[in-house]
Amino acid sequence: AAQQTLRLLDRNWKAFFRAMKEWEKDKEKFNGRPRLPKYKKKNGRSIAVFTNQQCKIKDGYLTFPKTNLKLKIRITGKLKEVRIIPKGSIYVVEIVYEKEVVETKKPSKRIGGIDL
């Protein structure tokens, strides 16, 4: 989770510098000058990101590292990432997974012909 936090911080700083360059070129696109990414207070809440190496899906339950917490889920794809996001007084769990999409081709009901 610590490595994912550093990646998120890196992404936020890069976005800030891109926004500053855009702001210098065209200030009309923005409501104001872009602000620095903020750090959380000591008792503040932040997004927690877990990789597929940290969280596992076993018997229809998502398990978290170093806890006995299990969430019942109905996912059949390959787990990529789990994000726990604080929203007001609750937490939202986002599960990112890869699912194979099978494309089916329906036979065409329209047939065309040309008479000469």
C-alpha positions in Angstrom: 0.0 0.0 0.0 2.9 2.4 0.7 4.3 2.0 -2.9 0.8 2.7 -4.3 0.6 5.8 -2.2 3.9 7.0 -3.6 2.6 6.3 -7.1 -0.5 8.3 -6.4 1.6 11.2 -5.1 3.8 11.1 -8.1 0.8 11.2 -10.4 -0.6 14.2 -8.5 2.6 16.2 -8.8 3.0 15.4 -12.5 -0.6 16.6 -13.1 0.2 19.8 -11.2 3.2 20.6 -13.4 1.2 19.8 -16.6 -1.6 22.1 -15.4 0.9 24.9 -14.6 2.3 24.7 -18.2 -1.2 24.8 -19.6 -2.2 27.7 -17.3 0.9 29.7 -18.5 -0.2 29.2 -22.1 -3.9 29.9 -21.8 -5.3 31.2 -18.5 -8.8 31.3 -19.8 -9.1 27.5 -19.5 -8.8 27.7 -15.7 -10.8 29.3 -12.9 -7.6 30.2 -11.1 -3.9 29.3 -10.7 -3.4 25.5 -10.2 -2.6 24.7 -6.6 0.0 22.4 -5.1 -1.1 18.9 -4.2 -2.0 18.8 -0.5 -0.9 16.4 2.1 -3.3 14.8 4.6 -3.4 15.9 8.2 -2.0 13.5 10.7 -5.5 12.3 11.6 -6.8 12.7 8.0 -8.1 9.9 5.8 -6.7 9.0 2.5 -7.2 6.5 -0.4 -5.8 3.1 0.3 -4.7 1.1 -2.8 -4.0 -2.6 -2.7 -2.5 -4.6 -5.6 -3.5 -8.1 -6.7 -0.5 -9.4 -4.8 -1.8 -8.0 -1.5 -5.5 -8.8 -1.8 -6.8 -12.2 -2.8 -10.1 -13.7 -4.0 -10.8 -17.0 -2.3 -14.1 -18.9 -2.5 -16.0 -15.7 -3.5 -14.5 -13.6 -0.7 -12.1 -10.7 -1.1 -9.4 -10.9 1.7 -7.2 -8.1 2.8 -3.6 -8.4 4.0 -2.9 -8.7 7.8 -6.6 -8.6 8.7 -9.5 -11.1 9.1 -11.7 -8.8 7.0 -13.5 -10.6 4.2 -16.0 -9.1 1.7 -18.3 -11.3 -0.2 -18.1 -10.5 -4.0 -19.3 -11.9 -7.3 -16.4 -11.3 -9.6 -15.2 -13.9 -12.0 -12.4 -11.9 -13.7 -8.7 -11.5 -12.8 -8.2 -9.1 -9.8 -6.0 -6.1 -10.7 -6.4 -3.6 -7.8 -8.6 -2.8 -4.8 -9.1 0.8 -3.7 -10.7 1.9 -0.4 -11.9 5.5 -0.7 -13.3 7.6 2.2 -16.5 9.3 1.3 -18.0 11.3 4.2 -18.7 8.9 7.1 -18.4 5.7 5.0 -15.8 4.0 2.9 -16.3 2.9 -0.7 -14.4 -0.2 -2.0 -13.6 -0.1 -5.7 -12.5 -3.4 -7.2 -10.6 -3.2 -10.5 -10.5 -6.5 -12.4 -9.9 -7.8 -15.9 -12.8 -9.7 -17.6 -12.5 -11.4 -20.9 -15.2 -10.1 -23.3 -16.5 -12.6 -25.8 -17.7 -11.0 -29.0 -20.5 -12.7 -30.7 -21.3 -12.1 -34.4 -25.0 -12.2 -35.2 -25.8 -13.5 -38.6 -27.2 -10.7 -40.8 -30.9 -10.9 -41.6 -30.5 -8.5 -44.5 -29.4 -9.9 -47.8 -28.9 -7.8 -50.9 -28.8 -8.8 -54.5 -28.4 -7.1 -57.9 -30.3 -8.1 -61.1 -28.6 -7.3 -64.4 
